[in-house]
Amino acid sequence: MGYPRTDDPRRSLFFALTLAKARDGILEELRKWRAENIVISSNAPLRKDGLPYSVNTKTEDAGVAVYFTRGEEQWVVPCDEYESIAENMQAIRYIIESFRTIERHGGHQAFRSATSNFKALPERGTGATCWEILKIAPGANAATIREAYHRELLASQVNGQISHEQLNFLNTAKEQCMAAINLS
């Protein structure tokens, strides 16, 4: 699980693309898909409303991740395939548009299969896998996953309490590991 980083980002064929156009395209696709709680995460400077400015700035890390919810499900669509933030945003727009198309045309099983990894959120910013977070070998059995989860839960407590963010983080890691062994 988790998303490995692209070693050598490439130039895209998205002509005359601005960051504003790519950002607005993502927001429009997510609006059509009835997504909520949208967060676009990148190294682009942010406006007061939290969305990226339309300025195409060069940055060492052009990776983008779009977090959102649909119903009760949390989603993330990451991309660092291209050299610029705008190009990666445009790629995410097309990915979301593809999901909508598959879902709209009755390919329910294909849709579930194609999108299963996007519902498994890795740790923000580090790219750590669920196995690394729980400090266990990939493919460990359910009992080992539960034991590791409880061990990390106890280790994360300060004065007998754990932050809501850390609890969600560990819950997500446990869910990812369980989903991985149930899919194999």
ROBATI-464879 format. One record per residue (C-alpha): residue in three letters; chain; x, y, z. Coordinates in nm, 2 decimals. Each point is the difference from the previous one (the first is absolute). Example, Ala and Ser with C-alpha at 12.3 -4.5 7.8 and 13.67 -1.06 7.14 Angstrom:
BEGIN
pt r ALA&c A&x 1.23&y -0.45&z 0.78 $
pt r SER&c A&x 0.14&y 0.34&z -0.07 $
END
This chain:
BEGIN
pt r MET&c A&x 0.00&y 0.00&z 0.00 $
pt r GLY&c A&x 0.11&y 0.36&z 0.00 $
pt r TYR&c A&x 0.11&y 0.18&z -0.31 $
pt r PRO&c A&x 0.37&y -0.01&z -0.11 $
pt r ARG&c A&x 0.14&y 0.32&z -0.13 $
pt r THR&c A&x 0.09&y 0.04&z -0.37 $
pt r ASP&c A&x 0.38&y 0.00&z -0.04 $
pt r ASP&c A&x 0.02&y 0.21&z -0.31 $
pt r PRO&c A&x -0.30&y 0.22&z -0.07 $
pt r ARG&c A&x -0.06&y 0.07&z -0.37 $
pt r ARG&c A&x -0.14&y 0.28&z -0.21 $
pt r SER&c A&x -0.37&y -0.04&z -0.09 $
pt r LEU&c A&x -0.18&y 0.06&z -0.32 $
pt r PHE&c A&x -0.26&y 0.23&z 0.16 $
pt r PHE&c A&x 0.03&y 0.31&z -0.22 $
pt r ALA&c A&x -0.07&y 0.35&z 0.12 $
pt r LEU&c A&x -0.08&y -0.12&z 0.35 $
pt r THR&c A&x -0.02&y 0.23&z 0.30 $
pt r LEU&c A&x -0.01&y -0.09&z 0.36 $
pt r ALA&c A&x -0.34&y 0.18&z 0.03 $
pt r LYS&c A&x -0.15&y -0.20&z -0.29 $
pt r ALA&c A&x 0.12&y -0.33&z 0.15 $
pt r ARG&c A&x -0.11&y 0.09&z 0.35 $
pt r ASP&c A&x -0.35&y 0.11&z -0.12 $
pt r GLY&c A&x -0.02&y -0.32&z -0.21 $
pt r ILE&c A&x 0.06&y -0.22&z 0.30 $
pt r LEU&c A&x -0.26&y 0.19&z 0.20 $
pt r GLU&c A&x -0.26&y -0.02&z -0.28 $
pt r GLU&c A&x 0.06&y -0.38&z -0.04 $
pt r LEU&c A&x -0.04&y -0.05&z 0.37 $
pt r ARG&c A&x -0.32&y 0.22&z 0.01 $
pt r LYS&c A&x -0.15&y -0.22&z -0.27 $
pt r TRP&c A&x 0.10&y -0.31&z 0.20 $
pt r ARG&c A&x -0.16&y 0.15&z 0.31 $
pt r ALA&c A&x 0.32&y -0.01&z 0.20 $
pt r GLU&c A&x 0.04&y 0.20&z 0.32 $
pt r ASN&c A&x 0.27&y 0.12&z 0.24 $
pt r ILE&c A&x 0.24&y 0.06&z -0.29 $
pt r VAL&c A&x 0.37&y 0.07&z 0.08 $
pt r ILE&c A&x 0.26&y 0.06&z -0.27 $
pt r SER&c A&x 0.34&y -0.06&z 0.15 $
pt r SER&c A&x 0.31&y 0.13&z -0.18 $
pt r ASN&c A&x 0.29&y 0.24&z 0.04 $
pt r ALA&c A&x -0.19&y 0.27&z -0.19 $
pt r PRO&c A&x -0.06&y 0.32&z 0.20 $
pt r LEU&c A&x -0.36&y 0.01&z 0.14 $
pt r ARG&c A&x -0.27&y 0.26&z -0.02 $
pt r LYS&c A&x -0.20&y 0.10&z 0.32 $
pt r ASP&c A&x -0.26&y -0.26&z -0.08 $
pt r GLY&c A&x 0.27&y -0.28&z 0.00 $
pt r LEU&c A&x 0.00&y -0.06&z -0.37 $
pt r PRO&c A&x 0.32&y 0.04&z -0.20 $
pt r TYR&c A&x 0.07&y 0.33&z -0.17 $
pt r SER&c A&x -0.01&y -0.01&z -0.38 $
pt r VAL&c A&x 0.37&y 0.09&z -0.03 $
pt r ASN&c A&x 0.22&y -0.26&z -0.16 $
pt r THR&c A&x 0.29&y -0.01&z 0.23 $
pt r LYS&c A&x 0.30&y -0.23&z -0.04 $
pt r THR&c A&x 0.05&y -0.22&z 0.30 $
pt r GLU&c A&x 0.23&y -0.29&z 0.08 $
pt r ASP&c A&x -0.30&y -0.22&z 0.09 $
pt r ALA&c A&x -0.28&y 0.03&z -0.26 $
pt r GLY&c A&x -0.20&y -0.28&z 0.16 $
pt r VAL&c A&x -0.37&y 0.05&z 0.06 $
pt r ALA&c A&x -0.25&y -0.20&z 0.20 $
pt r VAL&c A&x -0.37&y 0.07&z 0.01 $
pt r TYR&c A&x -0.19&y -0.12&z 0.31 $
pt r PHE&c A&x -0.38&y -0.01&z 0.01 $
pt r THR&c A&x -0.29&y -0.20&z 0.13 $
pt r ARG&c A&x -0.29&y -0.17&z -0.19 $
pt r GLY&c A&x -0.27&y -0.11&z 0.24 $
pt r GLU&c A&x 0.19&y -0.17&z 0.29 $
pt r GLU&c A&x 0.31&y -0.08&z -0.21 $
pt r GLN&c A&x 0.32&y 0.20&z 0.02 $
pt r TRP&c A&x 0.19&y 0.02&z -0.32 $
pt r VAL&c A&x 0.34&y 0.12&z -0.12 $
pt r VAL&c A&x 0.12&y 0.04&z -0.36 $
pt r PRO&c A&x 0.38&y 0.07&z -0.01 $
pt r CYS&c A&x 0.22&y 0.09&z -0.30 $
pt r ASP&c A&x 0.36&y 0.10&z -0.03 $
pt r GLU&c A&x 0.05&y -0.14&z -0.35 $
pt r TYR&c A&x 0.07&y 0.34&z -0.16 $
pt r GLU&c A&x 0.24&y 0.29&z 0.04 $
pt r SER&c A&x -0.25&y 0.27&z 0.11 $
pt r ILE&c A&x -0.28&y 0.03&z 0.25 $
pt r ALA&c A&x -0.24&y 0.10&z -0.27 $
pt r GLU&c A&x 0.08&y -0.31&z -0.21 $
pt r ASN&c A&x -0.05&y -0.23&z 0.30 $
pt r MET&c A&x -0.33&y 0.17&z 0.08 $
pt r GLN&c A&x -0.12&y -0.04&z -0.35 $
pt r ALA&c A&x 0.09&y -0.37&z 0.01 $
pt r ILE&c A&x -0.20&y -0.04&z 0.32 $
pt r ARG&c A&x -0.29&y 0.18&z -0.17 $
pt r TYR&c A&x 0.01&y -0.27&z -0.27 $
pt r ILE&c A&x 0.02&y -0.28&z 0.25 $
pt r ILE&c A&x -0.31&y 0.12&z 0.18 $
pt r GLU&c A&x -0.18&y 0.05&z -0.33 $
pt r SER&c A&x 0.09&y -0.36&z -0.09 $
pt r PHE&c A&x -0.14&y -0.13&z 0.33 $
pt r ARG&c A&x -0.33&y 0.19&z -0.06 $
pt r THR&c A&x -0.02&y -0.14&z -0.35 $
pt r ILE&c A&x 0.05&y -0.36&z 0.12 $
pt r GLU&c A&x -0.26&y 0.04&z 0.27 $
pt r ARG&c A&x -0.25&y 0.18&z -0.22 $
pt r HIS&c A&x 0.01&y -0.28&z -0.27 $
pt r GLY&c A&x -0.09&y -0.28&z 0.23 $
pt r GLY&c A&x 0.34&y -0.16&z 0.05 $
pt r HIS&c A&x -0.06&y -0.04&z 0.37 $
pt r GLN&c A&x 0.24&y -0.29&z 0.06 $
pt r ALA&c A&x 0.27&y 0.16&z -0.23 $
pt r PHE&c A&x -0.05&y 0.33&z 0.19 $
pt r ARG&c A&x 0.05&y -0.17&z 0.34 $
pt r SER&c A&x 0.31&y -0.18&z -0.12 $
pt r ALA&c A&x 0.15&y 0.31&z -0.17 $
pt r THR&c A&x -0.06&y 0.23&z 0.30 $
pt r SER&c A&x 0.08&y -0.23&z 0.30 $
pt r ASN&c A&x 0.35&y 0.14&z 0.06 $
pt r PHE&c A&x -0.12&y 0.36&z -0.01 $
pt r LYS&c A&x -0.21&y -0.06&z 0.31 $
pt r ALA&c A&x 0.30&y -0.10&z 0.20 $
pt r LEU&c A&x 0.16&y 0.32&z 0.13 $
pt r PRO&c A&x 0.38&y -0.01&z 0.06 $
pt r GLU&c A&x 0.15&y 0.22&z 0.26 $
pt r ARG&c A&x 0.01&y 0.36&z -0.14 $
pt r GLY&c A&x 0.34&y 0.12&z -0.09 $
pt r THR&c A&x 0.21&y -0.31&z 0.07 $
pt r GLY&c A&x -0.13&y -0.26&z -0.24 $
pt r ALA&c A&x 0.03&y -0.26&z 0.27 $
pt r THR&c A&x -0.18&y -0.32&z -0.07 $
pt r CYS&c A&x -0.25&y -0.15&z 0.25 $
pt r TRP&c A&x 0.25&y -0.28&z 0.07 $
pt r GLU&c A&x 0.27&y 0.26&z 0.08 $
pt r ILE&c A&x -0.24&y 0.20&z 0.23 $
pt r LEU&c A&x -0.09&y -0.32&z 0.19 $
pt r LYS&c A&x 0.36&y -0.12&z -0.02 $
pt r ILE&c A&x -0.08&y -0.34&z -0.14 $
pt r ALA&c A&x 0.09&y -0.20&z -0.30 $
pt r PRO&c A&x -0.22&y 0.05&z -0.31 $
pt r GLY&c A&x -0.26&y -0.27&z -0.03 $
pt r ALA&c A&x -0.01&y -0.08&z 0.38 $
pt r ASN&c A&x -0.31&y -0.19&z 0.12 $
pt r ALA&c A&x -0.30&y 0.16&z 0.16 $
pt r ALA&c A&x 0.11&y -0.09&z 0.36 $
pt r THR&c A&x 0.34&y 0.16&z -0.06 $
pt r ILE&c A&x -0.16&y 0.32&z -0.14 $
pt r ARG&c A&x -0.23&y 0.03&z 0.30 $
pt r GLU&c A&x 0.29&y -0.05&z 0.25 $
pt r ALA&c A&x 0.21&y 0.26&z -0.18 $
pt r TYR&c A&x -0.29&y 0.24&z -0.01 $
pt r HIS&c A&x -0.05&y -0.03&z 0.38 $
pt r ARG&c A&x 0.38&y 0.03&z 0.06 $
pt r GLU&c A&x 0.02&y 0.32&z -0.21 $
pt r LEU&c A&x -0.32&y 0.13&z 0.17 $
pt r LEU&c A&x 0.16&y -0.04&z 0.34 $
pt r ALA&c A&x 0.33&y 0.14&z -0.12 $
pt r SER&c A&x -0.17&y 0.31&z -0.14 $
pt r GLN&c A&x -0.17&y 0.10&z 0.33 $
pt r VAL&c A&x 0.11&y 0.29&z 0.20 $
pt r ASN&c A&x -0.12&y 0.00&z 0.36 $
pt r GLY&c A&x -0.25&y -0.27&z -0.09 $
pt r GLN&c A&x -0.15&y 0.20&z -0.29 $
pt r ILE&c A&x 0.05&y -0.01&z -0.37 $
pt r SER&c A&x -0.08&y 0.28&z -0.25 $
pt r HIS&c A&x -0.29&y -0.03&z -0.23 $
pt r GLU&c A&x 0.23&y 0.04&z -0.30 $
pt r GLN&c A&x 0.24&y -0.28&z 0.12 $
pt r LEU&c A&x -0.30&y -0.23&z 0.08 $
pt r ASN&c A&x -0.14&y 0.05&z -0.36 $
pt r PHE&c A&x 0.35&y -0.05&z -0.14 $
pt r LEU&c A&x 0.04&y -0.33&z 0.18 $
pt r ASN&c A&x -0.35&y -0.11&z -0.08 $
pt r THR&c A&x 0.06&y 0.07&z -0.37 $
pt r ALA&c A&x 0.33&y -0.20&z 0.01 $
pt r LYS&c A&x -0.18&y -0.30&z 0.16 $
pt r GLU&c A&x -0.29&y 0.02&z -0.25 $
pt r GLN&c A&x 0.25&y 0.02&z -0.29 $
pt r CYS&c A&x 0.19&y -0.31&z 0.12 $
pt r MET&c A&x -0.32&y -0.19&z 0.05 $
pt r ALA&c A&x -0.13&y 0.09&z -0.34 $
pt r ALA&c A&x 0.33&y -0.10&z -0.16 $
pt r ILE&c A&x -0.01&y -0.35&z 0.15 $
pt r ASN&c A&x -0.37&y -0.04&z -0.08 $
pt r LEU&c A&x 0.06&y 0.09&z -0.37 $
pt r SER&c A&x 0.28&y -0.25&z -0.05 $
END
